[in-house]
Amino acid sequence: MSSSRPSGGRNFTDAELARYLNYDGVTSDSDGETEGSETEDYLEVEDSEQTDEDDEPMEVISTSSPRIESPVTLEESTSSQNTDISRNTCIIYLPQTVLRGKDRHVWSTKKPQSLRTLSSNIVRISRGPTSQCRRENDPLQCFKMFITDEIIDEVVQWTNPEIIVKQQNYSVIRNTQKTTDKCEIRALIGLLVLTAAFKDNHLSTDELFDASFSGSRYVTTMSKDRFEFLIRCLRFDNKSLRLSTQNRDRFVPIQKVWNLFIEQCKTNYNVGMYVTIDEQLLAFRGRCPFRMYIPNKPKPEDCLLVNIL
């Protein structure tokens, strides 16, 4: 078997060629079957296309040489400063303790001394229900801590006179048009809270009091006609005194009940040290002196409330 001459300029013997071919997974026979192998054809093509430049010895680069790490240096435009470099952690210790950035931000290389926290930055109030309200487990008692008997008495006091005025429009006074009491007003407010809890406050009264649509939780409390009658007659202040006080404050019709409810909220719940003032728009299409009209809203007629959250 004749030896072929690769591009490196070295002559290989038959034994070396056979060893290389066997290393690549190709076996050679004594009958000369390796003369048609792809590796030998490749060597013959390379030999036919060899140029004078191929006769020059090639430089072999060893990849197993040890890696040489370049030292970490700190260069400055004016002068170089000595730095202490740790090769294990690659931390650069600068001689100066204060560094100033281009945006005038000051950095310090030393940990500042721990100072005593200012009294104004100490949070002494935990957010959540107060201790008095946290001890209550009965849902009705928790409801009464926010909607107190004083609020219920105020509503009953001014709702019954309005019911008496409405009774004059009926020839026969039935249970739907009778005066109300504290228990019924508390049940009415409970129904309103229940509609908000079950996301039913967008439904009409026909849908709310339809047992096949909303279940029996509403219709077992009171009838639909009684519910609508109480909503129309619900009052929170003395109607005869509105004209003299409404010019000063449009919130007078519900001012007293609103203030009582806010006081109970502050007594039974702590908002914490960090609060946010935000606005809330309540969709309302009835008669209200402080109703706002915002045309770019889905429900343009709203009542604006300012809340602390």
Residue, then its C-alpha position, 0 to 999 in steps of 0.5 A: m500500500s502506497s503512503s499518501r502525503p498530507s498537507g503537513g509535509r510528512n510522509f506516513t507509513d502503511a502501518e501509521l495509516a492503518r492505525y489512523l484508519n482503525y482509530d476512526g472506526v474503519t478497518s483495513d484488510s490485507d487484500g487492499e479493501t481500504e483503497g476505496s475508503e472515504t478517508e483515503d479518498y479524502l487524503e488523495v484529494e488533498d494531495s492533488e490540490q496541494t500548493d507550495e504553501d502547504d509544504e511549510p510546517m504548521e504551528v500546533i497550539s496546545t490547548s492543555s496549557p495552564r491558564i494564566e490569570s491577569p491581575v486586576t488593576l485600577e487605572e485612573s487618568t491622572s495617577s494610579q493607586n495601590t489596590d489590595i486584590s483578593r484572588n479568591t473572591c475578586i474583591i477590590y479594596l480601595p484606599q479611599t472610603v468615600l466614592r462619588g459618582k457622576d450623578r453626585h451619588v456618594w458611596s461609602t466603602k465602610k458600613p455606617q455605624s448603627l444609630r438609634t431609630l428615631s421615635s417617629n419611625i417606630v411603628r407602634i400600631s399593628r394593622g387590623p381589628t382592635s383587641q375588642c373586636r378581635r375577641e368577638n366570634d359571633p357575626l351578629q355581634c361583629f355587625k353591631m360593632f359597626i352598625t350600632d343601635e344608635i345608628i339604627d335608632e337614627v334611621v328608624q326615627w326619621t324613616n317612620p315619619e316618611i312612611i306615615v306620609k306615604q301611607q296617605n296615598y293608600s286607601v288600605i294600609r297593609n303589611t307592606q305600608k306599615t311602620t318599621d322598627k329596629c329589627e327590620i331596619r337591621a335586616l334591611i341593611g343586612l340584605l344590602v350587605l349580603t348583595a355586595a358580598f355575593k356580587d348581586n348588587h347589580l341585579s334588579t329587585d325582581e332578580l334578587f327576590d326570585a327564588s329560582f334565580s338568586g335562591s331563598r336568602y332574600v325572599t325569606t327575609m322580606s318580600k320584594d314589595r316591602f323591600e322596595f317600599l322601605i328603600r323609598c322611605l329610608r331617611f337619615d335626618n329631619k327633612s323639615l330642617r334641610l332647607s336651612t342647613q343644606n345651603r351650607d353643606r350638601f352632605v347634611p341629609i346623611q351627615k350624622v349617620w355617616n359620622l357615627f359609622i366612621e367613628q365605629c370604624k376608627t374604634n374597631y379597626n386600625v389602618g396602621m401607620y401607612v395609609t393612602i388617600d384615594e377616590q371612589l366613584l359609586a354609580f348612582r342614578g337617583r336624586c343626589p345634590f352632590r352627584m357628578y356626571i363624568p361622560n367618559k365613564p361606563k356609568p357616567e352618573d356617580c357619587l364621589l367619595v374620598n377614602i383613606l385606605 
